[in-house]
Amino acid sequence: MDLSLPNRKPARVRILEAGRYQVVVVQDLGRLLRLAESLTQSRRHLDLLRAQAHEFRNLLHVIGGLLELGKSEEALRLVRGEVAAENHLENLLSRLELPMVAALVLGKLRRAHELGVRLEVEGSLPASYAPLSEVLTLVLGQLLENALEAVQGLPEAHVLLAFREMNGLWVEVRDNGPGVPQFLENSLFSLGVSAKGSHRGYGLALARSQVEAYGGRLGYYKEGGFTVFYAHIPRAS
């Protein structure tokens, strides 16, 4: 059962049996959803680490095989290619000066590679936005995961994450997926509304409530063949 707390925040109510008594438990719904999202992100990061370990094991096997076959030049070229890729990744992440956000983006880059999606990052995120680390991690985690799911399996899957300073912080996540279903356009950010089945539809609602708590706004629009989700948090926040 759901109701509102005195501060108008939504709450979840449970009634538990304790012998002859009943215990009523009232919990802040927003806090429950944040905990659930945090657990989900932790599981995703664990899966990414497992996939990364598997990928590096395969790479070491290939290098070892090339060396055994006397193909040292091919092995060296493979190693140099991996070093160049890691240097590019380090340069990209150095522009994101919030460790929590940088770690999240790194995880999503690994996941995108695993799914065959081209994920690009534009702009920078200065350390001056450190007070927004938690809300940005939650919002970007949701928007990037949605974008990756939307383009998964497409022949030229592309996701773009962009940071801009426009009277505060403006963040965009673009994807060339099929877009928002028409029947969801007016209720996409409502609690429990999703095209992905039951027990879904909480992430965007929670993300919007968090952004609005900082005086910002979260929304989306279409531009060409891209669906663009954006979050704007004013500098006053």
C-alpha positions in Angstrom: 0.0 0.0 0.0 1.3 3.5 -0.9 0.5 6.8 0.8 2.2 10.2 1.2 4.3 11.3 4.2 3.7 14.6 6.0 6.4 16.1 3.8 4.4 14.9 0.7 7.0 12.4 -0.3 5.6 9.0 -1.4 5.8 6.2 1.1 5.4 2.4 1.1 3.4 0.8 3.9 3.7 -2.8 5.0 1.7 -4.6 7.7 3.5 -7.4 9.4 2.1 -10.0 11.7 3.8 -10.4 15.0 1.8 -12.9 17.1 -1.3 -11.3 18.3 -0.1 -7.9 17.1 0.3 -6.2 13.8 3.3 -4.0 13.0 2.9 -1.2 10.5 6.2 -0.3 8.7 6.2 3.1 6.9 9.2 3.6 4.6 10.3 6.5 2.3 9.6 5.2 -1.2 12.3 7.3 -2.7 14.9 5.9 -0.3 13.8 2.4 -1.1 14.1 3.0 -4.8 17.6 4.5 -4.4 18.7 1.5 -2.5 17.3 -0.8 -5.1 19.0 1.2 -7.9 22.3 1.1 -6.0 22.1 -2.7 -5.6 21.2 -3.0 -9.3 24.2 -0.9 -10.3 26.5 -2.9 -8.0 25.4 -6.2 -9.7 25.9 -4.6 -13.2 29.5 -3.5 -12.2 30.2 -7.0 -10.9 29.0 -8.5 -14.2 31.2 -6.0 -16.1 34.2 -6.9 -14.1 33.7 -10.6 -14.8 33.3 -9.9 -18.5 36.4 -7.7 -18.5 38.4 -10.5 -16.7 37.2 -13.0 -19.3 38.2 -10.6 -22.2 41.7 -10.1 -20.8 42.2 -13.8 -20.3 41.3 -14.3 -24.0 43.7 -11.6 -25.0 46.5 -13.2 -23.0 45.8 -16.6 -24.6 46.0 -15.0 -28.1 49.3 -13.2 -27.3 50.7 -16.4 -25.8 49.7 -18.4 -28.9 51.3 -15.8 -31.2 54.6 -16.0 -29.3 54.6 -19.8 -29.4 54.1 -19.6 -33.2 57.0 -17.2 -33.5 54.7 -14.4 -34.6 56.3 -11.8 -32.3 55.5 -8.9 -34.6 51.8 -9.7 -34.5 51.9 -10.1 -30.8 53.6 -6.8 -30.4 51.1 -5.1 -32.7 48.3 -6.5 -30.6 49.8 -5.2 -27.4 50.4 -1.8 -28.8 46.8 -1.6 -30.0 45.6 -2.4 -26.5 48.0 0.2 -24.9 46.7 2.8 -27.3 43.1 2.0 -26.5 43.8 2.2 -22.8 45.6 5.6 -23.2 42.6 6.9 -25.1 40.3 5.7 -22.3 42.5 7.3 -19.6 42.5 10.6 -21.6 38.7 10.4 -21.8 38.2 9.7 -18.1 40.6 12.4 -17.1 38.0 15.0 -18.3 35.5 13.6 -15.8 36.8 14.9 -12.5 34.2 13.3 -10.3 35.5 9.8 -9.4 32.0 8.3 -9.0 30.9 9.5 -12.4 34.1 8.5 -14.0 33.8 5.0 -12.6 30.2 4.7 -13.8 31.2 5.8 -17.3 34.1 3.4 -17.4 31.7 0.6 -16.5 29.3 1.6 -19.2 32.1 1.9 -21.8 33.0 -1.7 -21.0 29.4 -2.8 -21.2 29.0 -1.0 -24.6 32.0 -2.7 -26.0 30.6 -6.0 -24.8 27.3 -5.3 -26.5 28.9 -4.0 -29.7 27.7 -0.4 -29.2 29.7 2.6 -30.0 29.6 4.8 -26.9 31.2 8.2 -27.1 31.7 10.9 -24.5 31.9 14.6 -25.2 32.7 17.6 -23.0 34.1 17.6 -19.5 32.8 17.4 -15.9 34.8 19.8 -13.6 35.4 19.0 -9.9 33.3 22.0 -9.0 30.3 19.8 -9.5 31.4 17.4 -6.8 28.2 18.0 -4.7 26.2 16.5 -7.5 28.2 13.3 -7.6 25.5 11.1 -6.2 22.6 12.4 -8.2 24.6 12.4 -11.4 25.7 8.8 -10.8 22.1 7.7 -10.3 20.7 9.7 -13.3 23.5 8.8 -15.7 23.4 5.2 -14.7 19.7 5.0 -15.6 19.9 7.0 -18.8 23.0 5.2 -20.1 21.5 1.8 -19.3 18.3 2.6 -21.0 20.2 3.9 -24.1 22.3 0.8 -24.3 19.2 -1.4 -24.0 17.5 0.6 -26.7 20.3 0.2 -29.3 21.3 -3.4 -28.4 21.4 -5.5 -31.5 21.2 -2.6 -34.1 23.8 -2.9 -36.9 25.2 0.7 -36.2 24.3 1.1 -32.5 25.5 4.5 -31.3 25.2 6.2 -27.9 26.6 9.7 -27.1 27.0 11.1 -23.6 27.7 14.9 -23.6 28.5 17.3 -20.7 28.0 21.0 -21.2 27.9 24.1 -19.0 24.8 26.1 -19.7 23.8 28.2 -16.7 24.7 25.2 -14.6 25.3 21.6 -15.8 23.6 20.2 -18.9 23.9 16.5 -19.6 22.6 14.6 -22.6 22.4 11.0 -23.5 21.6 10.4 -27.2 20.9 7.0 -28.9 19.8 6.0 -32.3 17.4 3.4 -31.1 13.7 3.1 -31.9 12.7 5.9 -29.5 9.9 6.2 -26.9 6.8 4.2 -27.8 3.9 6.6 -28.6 1.7 5.2 -25.8 4.3 6.1 -23.2 5.1 9.7 -24.4 2.8 11.4 -21.8 3.5 9.0 -18.9 7.2 8.0 -19.4 8.3 9.5 -16.1 5.4 8.2 -14.0 6.1 5.7 -11.3 5.7 2.1 -12.4 5.2 2.9 -16.1 7.4 1.0 -18.5 7.3 -0.8 -21.9 9.7 -3.5 -20.5 7.1 -5.5 -18.4 6.1 -5.6 -14.8 8.4 -4.6 -11.9 10.0 -1.9 -14.1 9.4 1.8 -14.6 10.9 3.1 -11.4 14.3 4.3 -12.7 13.2 7.3 -14.7 10.7 8.4 -12.1 13.4 8.3 -9.4 15.9 10.1 -11.7 13.4 12.9 -12.4 12.6 13.4 -8.7 16.3 13.6 -7.8 17.0 16.2 -10.5 14.0 18.2 -9.5 15.1 18.1 -5.9 18.1 20.2 -7.0 15.9 22.7 -8.9 16.6 21.1 -12.2 14.6 19.3 -14.9 14.8 16.0 -16.7 13.2 15.3 -20.1 13.6 14.1 -23.6 13.1 15.1 -27.2 13.7 13.7 -30.7 16.4 15.1 -33.0 16.9 13.6 -36.4 17.3 9.8 -35.9 18.3 10.2 -32.2 16.3 10.2 -29.0 17.9 12.7 -26.6 17.4 12.5 -22.8 18.7 15.5 -20.9 19.2 16.6 -17.4 19.8 20.3 -16.5 20.8 21.3 -12.9 21.2 25.1 -12.4 24.4 26.4 -11.0 22.6 27.8 -8.0 22.2 24.1 -6.8 
